[in-house]
Amino acid sequence: MASDTSGLSDKALSIFAFAAYHRLLSGERISSVIRRDGQGHEADPAGVAELEQRGLATASETEIRFGGAAEDFVDRVAAAIRGASA
């Protein structure tokens, strides 16, 4: 399946927004994010399923691991946020 980021739903984009948050804080490339933290915070299940169906990520019960195209997209989202503040 192609790793296509065009036309992602808001539920899928929210996962990338969370990853971009960590990218901006750490300054490092993000290859995964927590899916469930055990404290009531959880990535939207439909968003997770969409990323998996598009071949952008694989998910376990607690983690979402990004493929290369998704890691690149996280970088672009973080760069767009930086650019929006200019």
Backbone as CSV, one residue per row, in Angstrom:
resi,resn,N_x,N_y,N_z,CA_x,CA_y,CA_z,C_x,C_y,C_z
1,MET,0.841,-1.186,0.000,0.000,0.000,0.000,0.881,1.242,0.000
2,ALA,0.490,2.231,-0.748,1.245,3.484,-0.851,1.183,4.249,0.460
3,SER,2.257,4.939,0.754,2.327,5.776,1.950,1.953,7.203,1.573
4,ASP,0.666,7.448,1.428,0.161,8.725,0.937,-0.389,9.554,2.091
5,THR,0.082,10.794,2.216,-0.387,11.678,3.280,-1.427,12.685,2.789
6,SER,-1.770,12.657,1.502,-2.749,13.625,1.000,-4.153,13.256,1.480
7,GLY,-4.929,14.282,1.823,-6.319,14.073,2.201,-6.548,13.345,3.508
8,LEU,-5.594,13.391,4.423,-5.778,12.734,5.717,-6.926,13.374,6.493
9,SER,-7.636,12.565,7.241,-8.710,13.072,8.090,-8.116,13.851,9.266
10,ASP,-8.954,14.636,9.911,-8.502,15.359,11.097,-8.069,14.394,12.195
11,LYS,-8.705,13.248,12.285,-8.334,12.252,13.304,-6.913,11.740,13.064
12,ALA,-6.568,11.489,11.809,-5.208,11.055,11.482,-4.221,12.205,11.666
13,LEU,-4.627,13.401,11.240,-3.744,14.566,11.393,-3.455,14.871,12.859
14,SER,-4.404,14.576,13.742,-4.168,14.840,15.170,-2.990,14.027,15.695
15,ILE,-2.782,12.844,15.143,-1.639,12.016,15.550,-0.346,12.671,15.083
16,PHE,-0.357,13.226,13.879,0.820,13.930,13.388,1.062,15.230,14.157
17,ALA,0.000,15.892,14.577,0.151,17.111,15.379,0.836,16.781,16.710
18,PHE,0.448,15.670,17.314,1.068,15.222,18.562,2.546,14.902,18.331
19,ALA,2.834,14.227,17.224,4.226,13.904,16.900,5.026,15.175,16.628
20,ALA,4.419,16.148,15.928,5.107,17.417,15.648,5.410,18.159,16.942
21,TYR,4.509,18.104,17.895,4.741,18.692,19.227,6.035,18.123,19.819
22,HIS,6.182,16.813,19.774,7.395,16.189,20.313,8.621,16.538,19.477
23,ARG,8.441,16.665,18.178,9.549,17.066,17.289,10.047,18.461,17.655
24,LEU,9.104,19.375,17.900,9.476,20.748,18.252,10.135,20.812,19.625
25,LEU,9.666,20.017,20.561,10.254,20.018,21.910,11.652,19.419,21.932
26,SER,11.810,18.298,21.244,13.073,17.567,21.332,14.105,18.024,20.307
27,GLY,13.648,18.546,19.177,14.560,18.877,18.097,15.053,17.655,17.341
28,GLU,14.487,16.497,17.645,14.914,15.250,17.013,13.801,14.666,16.154
29,ARG,14.202,13.856,15.204,13.248,13.166,14.335,12.407,12.200,15.172
30,ILE,11.110,12.156,14.915,10.197,11.323,15.688,9.817,10.093,14.870
31,SER,10.077,8.917,15.434,9.755,7.678,14.729,8.555,6.962,15.336
32,SER,8.124,7.402,16.515,6.953,6.783,17.142,6.384,7.719,18.209
33,VAL,5.121,7.472,18.528,4.454,8.182,19.624,3.665,7.169,20.445
34,ILE,3.329,7.564,21.643,2.531,6.716,22.517,1.091,6.697,22.009
35,ARG,0.515,5.517,21.940,-0.886,5.378,21.517,-1.820,5.514,22.711
36,ARG,-1.486,4.853,23.806,-2.248,4.917,25.056,-1.258,5.085,26.187
37,ASP,-1.531,6.056,27.057,-0.580,6.298,28.138,-1.011,5.705,29.484
38,GLY,-2.168,5.069,29.539,-2.629,4.488,30.792,-3.208,5.511,31.753
39,GLN,-3.230,6.766,31.348,-3.757,7.850,32.180,-5.012,8.464,31.551
40,GLY,-5.573,7.786,30.565,-6.781,8.275,29.922,-6.560,8.986,28.608
41,HIS,-5.313,9.197,28.219,-5.016,9.829,26.933,-4.775,8.736,25.899
42,GLU,-5.444,8.890,24.751,-5.372,7.854,23.729,-5.528,8.477,22.343
43,ALA,-4.725,7.996,21.402,-4.879,8.421,20.006,-6.224,7.918,19.497
44,ASP,-6.848,8.700,18.644,-8.139,8.318,18.100,-8.024,7.001,17.325
45,PRO,-8.838,5.996,17.664,-8.744,4.694,16.983,-8.951,4.769,15.474
46,ALA,-9.869,5.626,15.019,-10.091,5.757,13.569,-8.872,6.375,12.893
47,GLY,-8.226,7.322,13.566,-7.007,7.929,13.020,-5.882,6.915,12.925
48,VAL,-5.749,6.099,13.953,-4.719,5.047,13.947,-4.984,4.074,12.803
49,ALA,-6.231,3.650,12.661,-6.587,2.708,11.592,-6.295,3.301,10.217
50,GLU,-6.578,4.577,10.042,-6.314,5.239,8.763,-4.819,5.232,8.444
51,LEU,-3.990,5.542,9.436,-2.543,5.534,9.205,-2.055,4.134,8.845
52,GLU,-2.596,3.133,9.512,-2.204,1.753,9.194,-2.675,1.362,7.795
53,GLN,-3.909,1.704,7.444,-4.443,1.349,6.128,-3.659,2.005,5.003
54,ARG,-3.143,3.190,5.260,-2.363,3.907,4.235,-0.894,3.489,4.222
55,GLY,-0.500,2.616,5.123,0.889,2.164,5.167,1.827,3.183,5.778
56,LEU,1.281,4.122,6.549,2.098,5.175,7.173,2.617,4.782,8.545
57,ALA,1.952,3.842,9.198,2.332,3.483,10.557,1.881,2.062,10.869
58,THR,2.503,1.520,11.896,2.035,0.268,12.507,1.794,0.572,13.975
59,ALA,0.794,-0.059,14.535,0.431,0.254,15.911,0.333,-1.001,16.763
60,SER,0.791,-0.858,17.993,0.575,-1.877,19.010,-0.465,-1.305,19.978
61,GLU,-0.698,-1.971,21.056,-1.645,-1.466,22.051,-1.209,-0.126,22.635
62,THR,0.099,0.108,22.709,0.589,1.307,23.402,1.400,2.268,22.539
63,GLU,1.748,1.876,21.302,2.657,2.696,20.500,2.229,2.746,19.042
64,ILE,2.510,3.880,18.407,2.321,4.046,16.966,3.706,4.301,16.375
65,ARG,4.158,3.382,15.511,5.478,3.514,14.878,5.283,3.998,13.454
66,PHE,5.983,5.081,13.123,5.872,5.683,11.800,6.840,5.048,10.815
67,GLY,6.409,4.952,9.565,7.295,4.590,8.476,8.030,5.841,8.011
68,GLY,8.920,5.687,7.065,9.732,6.806,6.586,8.926,7.975,6.054
69,ALA,7.875,7.688,5.262,7.046,8.773,4.711,6.344,9.533,5.832
70,ALA,5.917,8.825,6.866,5.255,9.476,7.995,6.245,10.307,8.806
71,GLU,7.464,9.809,8.983,8.487,10.593,9.676,8.763,11.885,8.905
72,ASP,8.844,11.793,7.587,9.044,12.985,6.760,7.877,13.954,6.927
73,PHE,6.676,13.416,6.989,5.489,14.262,7.137,5.496,14.977,8.486
74,VAL,5.904,14.294,9.540,6.028,14.940,10.853,6.984,16.124,10.754
75,ASP,8.101,15.936,10.075,9.061,17.032,9.895,8.425,18.209,9.150
76,ARG,7.629,17.909,8.119,6.969,18.981,7.359,5.918,19.704,8.196
77,VAL,5.189,18.961,9.027,4.200,19.587,9.906,4.898,20.525,10.892
78,ALA,5.987,20.063,11.493,6.740,20.908,12.433,7.264,22.156,11.714
79,ALA,7.769,21.988,10.497,8.274,23.135,9.740,7.140,24.108,9.411
80,ALA,5.974,23.591,9.104,4.818,24.460,8.816,4.420,25.256,10.051
81,ILE,4.477,24.630,11.200,4.156,25.345,12.450,5.178,26.459,12.671
82,ARG,6.454,26.145,12.476,7.488,27.178,12.610,7.233,28.329,11.645
83,GLY,6.900,27.992,10.400,6.658,29.004,9.385,5.433,29.857,9.679
84,ALA,4.460,29.287,10.357,3.242,30.030,10.689,3.502,31.116,11.710
85,SER,4.587,30.983,12.450,4.905,31.991,13.478,5.790,33.113,12.929
86,ALA,6.188,32.985,11.666,7.078,33.995,11.067,6.333,35.263,10.691
